[in-house]
Amino acid sequence: MTECVEHVGLAQSRVSTHLGCLADCGFVQVRREGRYSYYRVVDPRVAELVMLARSLSADNAAALTDCIRIDSPGVPSSAEERD
């Protein structure tokens, strides 16, 4: 869990909720040891999907970087900048 939180930069509670949903859907499996939870991808198509998303992102990096329709965390939207 800690690795996921550090990697995506979201709150632990939000990551936990998403991982719980992924577990409920059968995409990941959780193993608990004390206060720690370890998640493992169980559907190999998930890894394929991640690789495809990375490829698509790389192919469109400039457009994604310049996108103003969706705010990035910690970056004011263009509407907020005008206010």
C-alpha positions as CSV (number, residue, x, y, z in Angstrom):
1,M,0.0,0.0,0.0
2,T,2.7,2.5,1.0
3,E,4.5,2.0,-2.4
4,C,1.2,2.6,-4.2
5,V,0.5,5.8,-2.3
6,E,4.1,7.1,-2.9
7,H,3.9,6.2,-6.6
8,V,0.5,7.8,-7.4
9,G,0.7,10.7,-5.0
10,L,-2.8,10.3,-3.7
11,A,-4.1,10.0,-0.1
12,Q,-3.7,6.6,1.5
13,S,-7.5,6.4,2.1
14,R,-8.2,7.0,-1.6
15,V,-5.6,4.4,-2.8
16,S,-7.1,1.9,-0.3
17,T,-10.6,2.4,-1.6
18,H,-9.4,1.9,-5.2
19,L,-7.4,-1.2,-4.4
20,G,-10.4,-2.5,-2.5
21,C,-12.5,-2.1,-5.6
22,L,-9.9,-3.8,-7.8
23,A,-9.8,-6.7,-5.3
24,D,-13.6,-7.0,-5.3
25,C,-13.5,-7.1,-9.1
26,G,-10.9,-9.8,-9.1
27,F,-8.1,-7.8,-10.7
28,V,-5.8,-7.9,-7.7
29,Q,-5.4,-10.2,-4.7
30,V,-4.7,-8.9,-1.2
31,R,-2.5,-10.6,1.4
32,R,-2.5,-9.1,4.9
33,E,0.3,-9.4,7.4
34,G,-0.3,-7.6,10.6
35,R,-1.0,-3.9,9.7
36,Y,0.4,-4.3,6.2
37,S,-1.5,-5.2,3.1
38,Y,0.2,-6.6,0.0
39,Y,-1.5,-6.5,-3.4
40,R,-0.7,-8.6,-6.4
41,V,-2.2,-8.4,-9.9
42,V,-4.0,-11.6,-10.6
43,D,-5.4,-10.9,-14.1
44,P,-2.5,-10.8,-16.6
45,R,-4.5,-8.5,-18.8
46,V,-4.1,-5.7,-16.2
47,A,-0.3,-5.6,-16.9
48,E,-1.1,-5.5,-20.7
49,L,-3.5,-2.6,-20.1
50,V,-0.8,-0.7,-18.1
51,M,1.8,-1.2,-20.8
52,L,-0.7,0.0,-23.4
53,A,-1.6,3.1,-21.3
54,R,2.1,3.9,-20.9
55,S,2.7,3.5,-24.7
56,L,-0.3,5.7,-25.5
57,S,0.9,8.3,-23.0
58,A,4.4,8.3,-24.4
59,D,3.1,8.7,-27.9
60,N,1.0,11.7,-26.9
61,A,3.2,13.2,-24.2
62,A,3.2,16.7,-25.6
63,A,-0.5,16.9,-25.9
64,L,-1.0,15.5,-22.4
65,T,1.4,18.0,-21.0
66,D,-0.3,20.9,-22.7
67,C,-3.9,19.7,-21.8
68,I,-5.8,22.4,-19.9
69,R,-9.1,20.6,-19.6
70,I,-8.1,18.5,-16.6
71,D,-6.4,20.0,-13.7
72,S,-3.2,18.5,-12.4
73,P,-2.9,18.1,-8.6
74,G,-1.4,21.2,-7.1
75,V,-1.5,23.1,-10.4
76,P,-4.2,25.8,-10.7
77,S,-6.6,25.5,-13.7
78,S,-6.6,28.2,-16.3
79,A,-9.9,29.5,-14.8
80,E,-8.3,29.8,-11.4
81,E,-5.4,31.6,-12.8
82,R,-7.7,34.2,-14.3
83,D,-9.5,34.9,-11.0
